[in-house]
Amino acid sequence: MKKLKVNVVLDAKGLACPMPIVKTKKAIKDLEAGQVIEVQATDKGSKADIEAWANSSGHQYLGTFEEGDTLKHYLRKASEEETVEKKHPNTASNEELESKLIQDIVVLDVREPAEYAFNHIPSAVSIPLGELEDRMNELNKNDEIYVVCRTGSRSDLAAQKLAENGFEKVINVIPGMSQWTGKTTKIEN
């Protein structure tokens, strides 16, 4: 592969969500508009996460190359006028979601399959963020959908994507599974 010209290389190898995005947000602030950052990560979910974050924040996601176990993500910093990071306006706490579980709602878990397998809310539907675009038809636009991930970051991006596609009753759960104290289910050996 031809070496791409970048202004900054960020090492986020060995870090799990949300750290590659957290480090990218911090590093991109120091770039000038139009400059390119290469984010090196080993978290397989980082491709969907970084692409979705870039799209929601106004920065340009250029693409990702895979080199062995390392994903190299390329982003171009937008000008100040372009960078207004959107947040999904409808949110709920973990406690609010737990109290709603007895009602007719959908819990959408957008974490990676391995995260879901080892610990998830019993009734949750698993559609990883990177697959959401292609699998939205599995969801009903009339349902009340509570979106969860590990920390509330990926679920925020997923909630925005659903809202943009005509889902009107979408709620992002914050902080998500990292602090979930309700019932969970996991795979058995």
C-alpha positions in Angstrom: 0.0 0.0 0.0 1.2 3.5 -0.9 2.0 5.6 2.2 -0.5 8.4 2.6 0.5 11.9 3.6 -0.9 12.7 7.0 -0.2 15.6 9.4 -0.6 13.5 12.6 -0.5 9.8 13.5 -2.4 8.9 16.6 -1.7 5.6 18.3 -4.9 4.2 19.8 -3.8 0.5 19.6 -4.9 -1.7 22.4 -7.7 0.7 23.5 -11.4 -0.2 23.6 -14.4 1.9 23.0 -14.8 4.8 23.7 -11.0 5.6 24.0 -10.1 5.7 20.3 -12.8 8.3 19.8 -11.9 10.2 22.9 -8.2 10.4 21.8 -9.2 11.3 18.3 -11.4 14.2 19.5 -8.5 15.5 21.6 -5.9 15.2 18.8 -8.1 16.6 16.1 -8.5 19.9 18.1 -4.8 20.6 17.6 -5.0 20.3 13.8 -5.7 23.1 11.3 -8.7 22.9 9.1 -8.0 20.6 6.1 -5.2 18.6 7.8 -5.4 14.8 7.9 -5.0 12.5 11.0 -4.3 8.8 10.8 -5.7 7.0 13.8 -4.2 3.5 14.4 -6.5 1.2 16.4 -6.9 -2.5 17.1 -10.5 -2.3 18.3 -12.5 -3.9 15.4 -15.5 -1.7 16.4 -13.5 1.5 15.9 -14.2 1.6 12.2 -17.9 2.1 12.7 -17.4 4.3 15.8 -14.9 6.7 14.2 -16.8 6.9 10.9 -20.1 7.7 12.7 -18.4 10.2 15.0 -16.7 12.0 12.1 -20.0 12.2 10.3 -21.8 13.6 13.4 -19.1 16.1 14.2 -18.7 17.5 10.7 -15.2 16.1 10.1 -14.6 14.1 6.9 -14.1 10.3 7.3 -11.8 9.4 4.4 -11.5 5.7 4.9 -9.8 2.8 6.7 -7.0 0.4 5.7 -6.3 -2.8 7.5 -2.7 -3.8 8.1 -2.5 -7.0 10.1 -4.4 -6.4 13.3 -4.2 -2.6 13.0 -6.9 -0.5 11.5 -5.7 2.8 10.1 -8.5 5.3 10.0 -8.1 8.6 8.0 -10.0 11.8 8.9 -9.8 15.3 7.5 -10.4 18.1 10.0 -13.3 20.4 9.0 -13.3 24.1 9.3 -14.9 25.7 12.4 -18.1 26.3 10.5 -18.4 22.6 9.7 -17.8 21.2 13.2 -20.9 21.4 15.3 -21.1 18.0 16.9 -24.7 16.8 17.1 -26.1 15.0 20.1 -29.3 13.1 20.1 -31.8 15.2 22.1 -33.8 12.4 23.7 -31.9 10.6 26.5 -32.7 8.4 29.5 -30.7 7.1 32.4 -30.0 3.5 33.1 -32.6 3.7 36.0 -35.3 5.1 33.6 -34.7 2.3 31.1 -34.8 -0.3 33.9 -38.2 1.0 35.0 -39.5 0.9 31.4 -38.5 -2.8 30.8 -41.9 -4.0 31.9 -43.5 -1.9 29.2 -43.7 -2.7 25.4 -40.4 -1.1 24.3 -37.5 -2.2 22.2 -34.0 -2.2 23.7 -31.4 -1.9 20.9 -27.9 -2.9 21.8 -25.4 -1.4 19.3 -22.2 -2.9 20.8 -20.1 -5.4 19.0 -21.3 -9.1 19.0 -18.7 -10.2 21.6 -19.7 -7.4 24.0 -23.3 -8.4 23.7 -22.7 -12.1 24.1 -21.0 -11.7 27.4 -23.4 -9.3 29.0 -26.7 -7.8 27.8 -30.1 -6.8 28.9 -32.3 -9.9 28.5 -34.8 -8.6 25.9 -32.2 -6.5 24.0 -31.9 -6.8 20.2 -28.3 -6.9 19.0 -27.5 -4.8 15.9 -23.9 -3.5 16.0 -23.5 0.2 15.1 -21.5 -0.8 11.9 -24.5 -2.9 10.7 -27.3 -0.5 11.6 -27.5 1.1 8.2 -28.1 -2.3 6.5 -30.3 -3.7 9.2 -32.7 -0.8 10.1 -35.5 -2.7 8.3 -35.5 -5.2 11.3 -36.8 -2.4 13.5 -40.3 -0.9 13.5 -40.4 2.9 13.1 -43.5 3.1 15.4 -41.8 1.3 18.3 -40.3 3.2 21.3 -36.6 2.3 21.0 -34.1 2.6 23.8 -30.5 2.4 22.4 -27.7 1.2 24.5 -23.9 0.7 24.2 -21.1 0.6 26.7 -20.9 4.3 27.5 -23.6 6.2 25.6 -21.3 7.3 22.7 -22.1 4.7 20.0 -25.8 4.6 21.1 -25.9 8.4 20.6 -24.6 8.0 17.0 -27.1 5.1 16.4 -30.0 7.2 17.8 -29.1 10.0 15.5 -29.0 7.7 12.5 -32.4 6.2 13.4 -33.9 9.6 13.8 -32.5 10.7 10.5 -34.3 7.7 8.9 -37.7 8.4 10.3 -37.7 6.7 13.7 -39.5 9.2 15.9 -39.4 7.5 19.4 -35.7 6.9 19.9 -34.0 7.4 23.2 -30.3 7.2 23.9 -29.4 5.5 27.2 -26.6 7.1 29.2 -24.2 5.8 30.6 -25.2 2.4 29.2 -23.9 -1.0 30.0 -20.6 0.1 31.7 -22.8 1.1 34.7 -25.8 -1.1 34.2 -27.0 -2.7 37.5 -30.2 -4.3 36.3 -30.7 -7.9 35.1 -28.4 -9.2 32.4 -28.0 -12.4 30.3 -24.8 -13.9 28.9 -23.8 -16.8 26.9 -23.1 -20.0 28.8 -20.0 -22.2 28.1 
